[in-house]
């Protein structure tokens, strides 16, 4: 997998949300779902072994690919009755 560009705001969001660079590379390199958008951005999602669903949005193609957004969604447990 090629290198990704991590702008300062993406690094800050990763720190805030507990998402590692390894999480990002795994999500982009081996996604469960990949959606190419009309705005030259691609969304990658992956369910991690720990139950988090990571979503990463990448802009550009070829050798210049920049992380523009990322977050995780924790899998919710059903409520007890």
URURKA-V175570 format. One record per residue. RES is the residue in three letters. PSI is psi in whole degrees, -180 to 180 (NA if undefined). Layout:
BEGIN
res: <RES:RES>
psi: <PSI:PSI>
END
This chain:
BEGIN
res: <UNK:UNK:UNK:UNK:UNK:UNK:UNK:UNK:UNK:UNK:UNK:UNK:UNK:UNK:UNK:UNK:UNK:UNK:UNK:UNK:UNK:UNK:UNK:UNK:UNK:UNK:UNK:UNK:UNK:UNK:UNK:UNK:UNK:UNK:UNK:UNK:UNK:UNK:UNK:UNK:UNK:UNK:UNK:UNK:UNK:UNK:UNK:UNK:UNK:UNK:UNK:UNK:UNK:UNK:UNK:UNK:UNK:UNK:UNK:UNK:UNK:UNK:UNK:UNK:UNK:UNK:UNK:UNK:UNK:UNK:UNK:UNK:UNK:UNK:UNK:UNK:UNK:UNK:UNK:UNK:UNK>
psi: <139:163:147:152:127:96:163:-42:-34:-40:-39:-43:-39:-44:-46:-37:1:34:125:165:-37:-40:-44:-49:-38:-42:-44:-37:-28:65:155:-30:144:125:118:123:167:-12:26:26:152:135:132:134:149:136:120:162:-26:6:-6:143:118:133:129:132:126:139:141:179:176:-132:-12:87:121:135:118:-19:150:148:171:148:122:139:128:141:146:147:145:145:NA>
END
